[in-house]
Amino acid sequence: MNTSGRARQWLRTRRHRLGGRGGVRTGVTRAACAVVAAGASLTTASLAGAAVPAMAATHPPGQTVYNIENAGYLASGRWFRFASTTLTVPPRIVPKANDGFVAIGIGASCPGQCRPPSAWIFVQPGGGSGSVITNASTFKISPDVGDQLTVSIYYDRQGHNYFTATDLTQHTTQTIRETLPGGLDPAYDHAELDVAVSGNVAPPVADTQLWKFTGTRLTTYTGVHGTVEGPWQLTKLVKTTDGTSTGAVVASPSAPLNGGQDFGIFLRHR
């Protein structure tokens, strides 16, 4: 199966982000765009040529977005050129039909159906060949369960995204360069690290960690370094049974630790 087919099969909740392919923006994506619009002074015109990053407005306290398919963290209020984290590759806990993969990315928001570019790395639990992909490419790297895997995305502001995956356990690494279409210079105004858990999932007998993130780093266009905690707005993404705050929590992240570098994402007992 080619990469596009594989992406459609096991990244169906991210189809709108895979190189602009796919359909309607749904769920947490709409919420994320709303958070970005509320938290930062960004203009639609900047998507065609991000010359000077807009500075963040005064942010409200951290908020929570409830949805039906994602659990993790969203950073917004600045323009991000770099995102990195180290994952401990777990065994599969969530059935494959319900996803369970990690998504780490930087993205641009705009109104309507303009479909701005975005840059994502996706990692499947259980490891193995084909378990790490980008928007449109597959890494040759093949991590095992228990491996420490560092993944990063870098936008060079010259029309290229660089995706790197390094298996710290096996001492293997690979970088993939992808060229943005049409010479675009997007405003990557949010960064997201989360786990997709779609559909109905049987609750565990106790809270169970799906993924562990450590050493998480974000960098803005102007060279400001930080973690998911800032200096920018942080939004928690929580999956519930009905996508609202009144539904039972299915999956959610732990509180950030070590200055916002480390956190886990858990399937919750309910």
C-alpha positions in Angstrom: 0.0 0.0 0.0 1.4 3.5 -0.9 1.9 6.2 1.7 -1.3 8.1 0.7 -3.3 4.9 1.1 -1.8 4.1 4.4 -2.5 7.6 5.7 -6.1 7.4 4.6 -6.4 4.1 6.4 -4.9 4.8 9.8 -4.9 8.6 9.9 -8.5 9.2 8.9 -9.0 11.8 11.7 -6.2 13.8 10.1 -7.1 13.6 6.4 -7.5 17.4 6.1 -3.9 17.8 7.3 -2.2 15.4 4.9 -0.8 17.7 2.2 -4.1 19.5 1.8 -5.9 16.3 0.8 -9.2 15.3 2.3 -12.4 17.0 3.3 -14.0 19.0 5.9 -12.3 20.4 9.0 -13.9 18.8 12.0 -13.7 18.4 15.7 -10.6 19.6 17.4 -9.4 21.4 14.3 -12.3 23.8 14.4 -11.7 24.3 18.1 -7.9 24.8 17.5 -8.5 27.5 14.9 -10.9 29.3 17.3 -8.3 29.2 20.0 -5.6 30.6 17.7 -7.9 33.4 16.5 -8.8 34.3 20.1 -5.3 34.1 21.5 -3.2 35.9 18.9 -3.2 38.9 16.6 -2.7 37.1 13.2 -3.8 38.3 9.8 -5.0 36.2 6.9 -2.7 38.1 4.6 0.3 36.8 6.6 -0.4 33.3 5.2 0.9 34.3 1.8 4.1 35.8 3.2 4.9 35.7 6.9 7.4 38.6 7.1 7.1 39.7 10.7 5.4 37.4 13.3 2.5 39.0 15.1 3.0 39.2 18.8 0.6 37.4 21.1 -2.2 39.2 22.7 -2.8 39.0 26.4 -3.8 35.4 27.0 -6.6 34.1 29.1 -5.7 31.3 31.6 -5.1 27.9 30.1 -8.3 26.4 28.8 -9.6 22.9 27.9 -11.2 21.9 24.5 -13.4 18.9 24.7 -13.7 16.8 21.5 -14.4 13.3 20.2 -11.0 12.2 18.9 -7.9 13.8 20.4 -6.1 14.1 23.7 -3.0 16.3 24.3 -1.8 19.9 24.1 -2.1 22.8 21.7 0.3 25.8 21.9 -0.8 29.0 20.1 -0.3 32.8 20.2 3.1 32.7 18.4 4.4 31.5 15.0 6.3 28.2 15.4 9.1 27.1 13.2 10.3 24.1 15.3 8.7 21.4 17.4 10.4 18.4 19.0 9.7 15.7 21.5 11.0 12.3 22.6 8.5 9.4 22.7 8.7 6.1 24.4 7.2 3.7 21.8 4.5 1.7 23.7 2.7 -1.5 22.8 -0.7 -1.1 21.2 -3.4 -0.5 23.8 -6.2 1.2 21.8 -7.5 -1.1 19.1 -6.1 -0.2 15.6 -9.7 0.6 14.5 -9.7 3.3 17.1 -6.3 4.7 16.1 -4.0 5.3 19.1 -1.3 7.1 17.1 0.7 10.2 18.1 0.5 13.3 16.0 3.1 16.1 16.4 2.9 19.1 14.2 2.9 22.8 13.4 0.0 24.3 11.4 -1.4 27.4 9.9 -4.9 28.7 10.4 -7.1 30.7 8.1 -10.9 31.2 7.6 -12.9 29.3 5.0 -11.6 26.5 2.9 -8.2 27.9 2.0 -6.5 24.8 3.4 -3.1 26.3 4.5 -0.1 24.0 4.6 0.8 22.1 7.8 3.6 19.8 8.9 3.0 16.6 10.8 4.8 13.5 12.0 2.6 10.5 13.0 3.8 7.5 15.0 1.9 4.3 15.5 2.1 2.3 18.8 3.7 -1.1 18.5 6.5 0.2 16.3 7.7 -1.6 13.3 8.2 -0.8 9.6 6.0 2.0 8.3 5.0 3.1 11.8 6.5 6.6 11.4 5.3 8.9 8.6 5.1 12.6 7.6 2.4 14.4 5.6 3.4 12.5 2.5 6.4 10.3 3.2 7.3 7.2 5.2 10.4 7.0 7.3 12.7 3.9 6.9 13.3 4.0 10.6 11.7 1.0 12.4 11.4 1.4 16.2 10.7 -1.4 18.6 8.4 -1.2 21.6 10.3 0.5 24.4 12.6 2.4 22.1 13.2 6.1 22.7 12.2 8.0 19.6 12.9 11.7 19.1 10.8 13.3 16.4 11.1 16.9 15.2 9.8 19.3 12.6 11.7 22.4 11.3 10.4 25.0 8.9 13.3 26.9 7.3 11.2 29.8 6.2 12.6 29.2 2.7 9.7 27.0 1.5 10.9 23.7 3.1 9.8 21.5 6.0 12.4 19.1 7.5 11.1 16.1 9.4 13.6 14.1 11.5 13.1 10.8 13.4 15.9 9.5 15.6 15.7 6.1 17.3 18.0 6.8 20.3 17.9 3.1 21.3 18.9 1.7 17.9 21.1 4.7 17.0 19.4 5.3 13.7 18.2 8.6 12.3 16.6 10.0 9.1 15.6 13.4 7.9 13.0 14.0 5.1 12.8 17.3 3.3 9.4 18.3 1.8 8.9 21.4 -0.4 5.8 23.5 0.2 3.7 24.0 -2.9 3.7 27.2 -4.8 6.5 28.9 -2.8 4.2 29.5 0.1 5.6 31.1 3.3 2.9 30.1 5.9 2.3 31.4 9.3 2.5 28.3 11.4 0.5 29.8 14.2 0.0 26.7 16.4 1.8 23.6 17.5 0.1 20.4 18.6 1.1 17.2 20.3 -1.6 14.7 20.9 -2.9 11.2 20.5 -5.9 10.2 18.3 -8.5 8.0 20.0 -11.6 7.8 17.8 -14.9 6.0 18.3 -16.0 4.0 21.3 -13.2 2.5 23.4 -13.7 0.3 26.3 -12.5 1.9 29.5 -9.5 0.3 31.3 -9.8 -1.0 34.9 -7.4 1.8 35.9 -6.0 4.9 34.1 -3.5 3.6 31.5 -0.7 5.6 29.9 -0.9 5.5 26.1 2.2 7.6 25.3 4.9 9.3 27.2 6.4 12.6 25.9 9.7 14.0 27.2 12.1 16.9 26.4 9.4 18.7 24.4 10.7 21.9 22.7 9.1 24.6 20.6 10.7 27.6 18.9 9.1 30.6 17.3 10.0 32.4 14.1 11.8 35.0 16.1 13.9 32.4 18.0 12.0 32.3 21.3 12.5 28.9 22.9 10.0 27.2 25.2 7.9 24.2 26.0 4.2 23.5 25.7 3.7 25.8 28.7 5.0 28.8 27.0 5.7 31.6 26.7 2.5 31.3 24.7 -1.1 30.1 25.3 -1.6 26.5 26.3 -4.8 24.6 25.6 -5.6 21.1 26.9 -7.3 18.7 24.5 -9.6 16.1 26.1 -11.6 13.4 24.4 -14.9 12.6 26.0 -17.7 10.3 25.1 -19.8 13.0 23.4 -17.2 15.7 22.7 -18.5 18.0 25.4 -17.5 18.8 29.0 -20.5 16.9 30.3 -19.4 13.6 28.7 -17.2 11.0 30.4 -13.5 11.6 29.9 -12.1 8.9 27.6 -8.5 10.2 27.2 -6.6 13.2 28.5 -3.1 14.4 29.2 -1.4 14.6 32.5 -0.3 18.0 33.8 2.9 19.1 32.2 6.1 18.4 34.2 9.7 19.6 34.1 8.8 23.1 33.0 6.3 21.8 30.4 8.8 19.4 28.7 7.2 16.2 29.9 3.7 14.7 30.1 1.8 11.6 29.5 -1.5 10.9 27.7 -3.8 8.4 29.4 -6.8 6.3 28.6 -9.0 7.0 31.6 -11.0 4.7 33.8 -14.6 5.7 34.0 
